[in-house]
């Protein structure tokens, strides 16, 4: 029997899972499809809060994604204990989200080696993805551009570091 390596699984996390993280998920999904990696990499998104569980992404996020040729198919959900077993990488949009993830891990006695700020993989080491929720349309485009660059950088990291290791086995 031929052993199939497991998929690399990535979770994008923001506050309510209606603006940044569902857009990051959809962008990353498009980029892994375009790179021919859909059979090796899977992704999802969630929020650290329970504010919007079951809701569609913010209308401005959906409109911005559509304007940029990206389709979002997601309903908001909250981070849960299973996520730490299911995902190889958990990527927070900002330091507050990262802090909430770390608090969740401490509260539930969970260890995970790959919880990072999304932008720790690009040239802006440690910068955050700003929350566009209280801003106008230009803020959503800025976030789209930031996320596009950030998920590109993360995908390069995965291809060079992790997927190459898996292929070598």
C-alpha positions in Angstrom: 0.0 0.0 0.0 1.3 3.5 -0.9 1.4 5.9 2.0 -0.1 9.3 1.2 1.4 12.1 3.2 -1.2 14.0 5.2 -2.2 17.5 4.0 -0.6 20.5 5.5 -3.4 22.3 7.3 -3.4 26.1 8.0 -5.9 28.0 10.2 -6.2 31.8 9.9 -7.5 33.6 13.0 -8.9 37.1 13.7 -11.3 38.6 16.2 -14.8 37.8 14.8 -14.0 35.8 11.6 -15.9 38.1 9.3 -13.2 40.4 7.8 -9.5 39.4 7.8 -9.4 35.7 8.5 -12.1 34.6 5.9 -10.3 36.8 3.3 -7.0 35.3 4.2 -8.5 31.8 3.9 -10.0 32.5 0.5 -6.9 34.2 -0.8 -4.7 31.3 0.4 -7.1 28.8 -1.1 -6.9 30.5 -4.5 -3.2 30.7 -4.3 -2.7 27.0 -3.4 -5.1 26.1 -6.2 -3.2 28.3 -8.7 0.1 26.6 -7.5 -1.4 23.1 -8.0 -1.1 22.4 -4.3 -4.8 21.7 -3.4 -3.9 18.1 -2.8 -1.2 19.0 -0.3 -2.5 22.1 1.6 -5.9 22.8 3.2 -7.0 25.8 5.1 -9.8 27.3 7.2 -10.4 30.3 9.3 -12.0 31.2 12.7 -12.3 34.0 15.3 -11.2 34.1 18.9 -14.6 35.6 19.8 -18.1 34.3 19.6 -19.5 37.6 18.2 -20.5 36.4 14.8 -20.8 32.6 14.9 -22.7 31.3 11.8 -22.7 34.7 10.0 -21.4 35.4 6.5 -18.4 37.6 6.2 -18.9 41.4 6.4 -20.5 42.7 3.2 -17.5 45.0 2.6 -15.1 42.0 2.8 -17.3 40.0 0.3 -17.5 43.0 -2.1 -13.7 43.6 -1.9 -12.9 40.0 -2.5 -15.2 39.8 -5.5 -13.7 43.0 -6.9 -10.3 41.4 -6.7 -11.4 38.1 -8.2 -11.6 36.0 -5.0 -14.6 34.1 -3.9 -15.3 33.6 -0.2 -17.4 30.6 0.9 -17.4 30.8 4.7 -19.5 31.2 7.8 -17.9 32.5 11.0 -16.9 30.1 13.7 -15.0 30.3 16.9 -11.6 28.8 17.7 -11.9 25.5 19.6 -9.7 22.8 21.1 -10.0 20.5 18.1 -8.2 23.2 16.0 -5.0 22.6 17.8 -5.0 19.0 16.8 -6.3 19.6 13.3 -4.0 22.3 12.1 -0.3 22.4 11.5 -0.2 26.2 11.5 -2.4 28.6 13.4 -1.8 32.2 12.0 -3.1 35.2 13.9 -3.9 38.5 12.2 -2.7 40.7 15.1 -1.0 40.6 18.5 -4.3 40.7 20.3 -5.5 37.7 18.5 -2.2 35.9 19.1 -2.5 36.7 22.8 -6.1 35.3 22.9 -4.9 32.1 21.2 -2.1 31.7 23.8 -4.5 32.3 26.7 -6.8 29.7 25.2 -3.9 27.2 25.0 -2.9 27.9 28.6 -6.5 27.7 29.9 -7.0 24.3 28.2 -3.4 23.0 28.7 -2.8 22.8 25.0 0.7 22.8 23.4 1.2 23.8 19.7 4.5 24.6 18.1 3.3 26.6 15.2 1.2 29.5 16.4 2.4 32.7 14.8 1.5 36.1 13.5 0.7 35.7 9.8 3.1 38.5 8.9 6.0 36.9 10.7 6.6 35.1 7.4 7.0 38.2 5.3 9.5 41.1 5.2 7.5 43.0 7.8 8.3 40.6 10.6 6.0 41.1 13.5 3.7 43.7 11.9 -0.1 43.1 12.2 -2.9 42.9 9.6 -5.0 45.9 10.6 -8.7 45.4 11.3 -10.7 47.2 8.6 -14.1 46.8 10.4 -14.5 50.5 11.5 -13.0 52.0 8.4 -14.1 52.6 4.8 -13.6 50.7 1.6 -10.0 51.8 1.2 -9.2 50.0 4.4 -10.6 46.8 3.0 -8.4 47.1 -0.1 -5.4 47.8 2.0 -6.1 44.7 4.1 -6.6 42.7 0.8 -3.2 43.9 -0.4 -1.5 43.1 2.9 -3.1 39.7 3.1 -2.2 38.9 -0.5 1.5 39.6 0.2 1.4 37.8 3.5 -0.1 34.6 2.2 2.3 34.7 -0.7 5.2 34.8 1.7 3.7 32.0 3.9 3.2 29.9 0.8 6.8 30.4 -0.2 7.8 29.3 3.3 5.6 26.2 3.1 6.9 25.2 -0.4 10.6 25.7 0.6 10.5 24.4 4.1 7.6 22.1 4.9 6.3 20.7 1.6 9.9 20.0 0.4 10.5 18.0 3.6 7.2 16.0 3.1 8.1 15.2 -0.6 11.6 14.0 0.5 10.1 11.4 2.8 
